[in-house]
Amino acid sequence: MKEQLINKLFCADCSTEERLSALRELGDPCPQGGNWVNNHIHTTYSFSPYTPAAAVYFARNAGLSTAGIMDHDSVGGIDEFLEAGRIIGMPVTVGFECRTSVKGTPLEGLRLNNPDQVSVAYVTLHGIPHQNIPECERALAPLREKRNVRNRKMCDRINELCKGLDIFLDFDSDVLPLSRASEGGSVTERHVLFGLTLKIAEGKERADAVALVDKLCGGISEKIREKLLSAPDEYYLYDVLGVLKSSLVSKIYIDADDELMHISEFTALAKRVGGIAAYAYLGDVGESPTGDKAAQKFEDSYLDLLFETLGGLGFDAVTYMPSRNTKQQLDRVMELCERHGFFQISGEDINSPRQSFVCPAMEPYTHLYSATWALIGHEKAASENAEKGMFTRSTVERIPNLKDRISYFSEIGRNI
């Protein structure tokens, strides 16, 4: 019975209410909760094996005390995520992630936190007051439509690469059904490559599929080959996707343009809806923890310029993932956040079943736990009255010191 209910949590063809009904029957999987937090969980409304209800359930099951939804270009999963949190009594926070253009700023021409394109930055909007979620959707919906124009062109490029391999990828029949686009979800490069993954695996023995991956990628290491051959079934397709993402994106990627908000438009939206605008620090990458990023240089060589520019653009916060960075990188980012008065938000980017909801690397940085409770407190206060948010003029005038503000809103969050 429990297994059937859990399967229903993951059911893409089920309605939101059917998934939530299954969650009500399952109840809280970890009534004592835990101390862990994660503010960056993707769901099926961007790319993830987890529906919003499943994300909340398994975040709680992993021992998280709070969880945050963070889908690309989408707020479509937020209502389900919020209701799932209410059902099991788990405080949650909501937001979205998107890419922005930095043209016309001092950052133009630099590779920021986007491995695929210069002058483009990933940014996150946290703690959206619930009454203003529809305004976010109005801003994001046209961008998703424009993104799909580019997605179709990338499918064409994949088909060029696959000539002679008996593989043809059709956006409408092979990619779009993998998404929740009809419900306000986005279609990302991962969807496109997962469509290719399914085509590669279709009707083939695993060894033959891995040989095809090797051919498409121009050769994979023995370590990667062995990982794919020995992966448990529930991880196998996602592992193939990781290899394709690391090796093929550079060959199929088409620069984003029309689908990007300008970074100043993004911060203006954040102020308008009362959310917290955060820059997502990546940092130079050596060996990617998730296996889907090549070694590459990002912001570290111009970090001072980045922080100075973010302040002028109207950002309130910086978000980062401790498991992806060295202690030296984290120490430097934290010091710059302190110096520039940025709220620090953390979360682990969850979009694969191999990834853990818990980030042990966060444990030494106790201020990130308080920050999460402050984020939840902000969202609660601003959802009741937009003028009571953490970064409104009236709140800053009343509590000018950021640490005092974090303490104040953390208390609100912990009392939910």
Secondary structure, DSSP 8 states (H G I E B T S, - for coil): -HHHHHHHHT-SSS-HHHHHHHHHHH--S-TT--SB--S-B--TTSS-S--HHHHHHHHHHTTBS-EEEEEET--TTHHHHHHHHHHHT--EEEEEEEEEE-TTSTTTTS--S-TT-TTEEEEEEES--GGGHHHHHHHHHHHHHHHHHHHHHHHHHHHHHTTTTT----IIIIIGGGS-GGGT----HHHHHHHHHHHHHTT--HHHHHHHHHHHTT---HHHHHHHHH--HHHHHHHHHHHHHHHHHHHH-----TT-EEHHHHHHHHHHHT-EEEEE----BSS-TTS-S-SB--SGGGHHHHHHHHHHHT--EEEE-GGGS-HHHHHHHHHHHHHHT-EEEE---B-STTS-S--GGGTT-THHHHHHHHHHHHHHHHHH-GGGSTTSHHHHHHS-SHHHHHHHHHHHHHT-
